[in-house]
Amino acid sequence: DVVMTQSPLSLPVTLGQPASISCRSSQSLVHSDGNTHLNWFQQRPGQSPRRLIYKVSDRDSGVPDRFSGSGSGTDFTLKISRVEAEDVGVYYCMQGTHWPWTFGQGTKVEIK
Amino acid sequence: QVQLQESGPGLVRPSETLSLTCAVSGYSISSGYYWGWIRQPPGKGLEWIAIIYHSGNTYFNPSLKSRVTISVDTSKNQVSLKLTSVTAADAAVYYCARLASGTSDYWGQGTLVTVSS
């Protein structure tokens, strides 16, 4: 299985400040279809995961533009330009290139 | 709006079979997409279990393949999961989701399964 490694696992952030989460894969996530299937999900407390980003940097409809994704190959990043209170939760990267699809361990974002 | 709703027994005894159902509304399963199950043990991360196309084509996580059955009922617009010989390690919130190419765009709210005698 492709191992997805996130860092940090805990991220205390001051409101209005930026935040960045790293995700590294044990294999390249470039698919034979030419796309890189790296996704980011947000899981707020008590809720199911919600997709924020797909194909590395495509943002879902309704996702604030303070969220952005970048990266290539095996190294990816989720950035929040200015953290708001509603951003508290656990963030997971997930690769959809190699079956079984796999998730990172999750990064818990909390307000300082 | 696509909606998925999981249902199940809540409590399963060790060594028994867990059966879950995912009711899909707002989209006809027979129109396309893969549909799948993911689980999340309390306080832990996420794990894909199995996925299925409306035609019956399936993929299983090798770690669970020997114990898992996944099926679709297009007449009821439902996806089902069976997991045999459950142990405490199978206690988790089980989610169903719709899959697109390399991603998953819709998830249910999840159903909690406890394993206990």
Interface residues (C-beta under 8 A of the other chain):
Chain A: D1 H31 D33 N35 H37 N39 Q47 S48 P49 R50 R51 Y54 K55 D60 Y92 M94 G96 T97 W99 P100 W101 T102 F103 G104 Q105 G106
Chain B: G45 L46 E47 W48 Y59 N61 P62 S63 Y95 L99 S101 G102 T103 S104 D105 W107 G108 Q109 G110
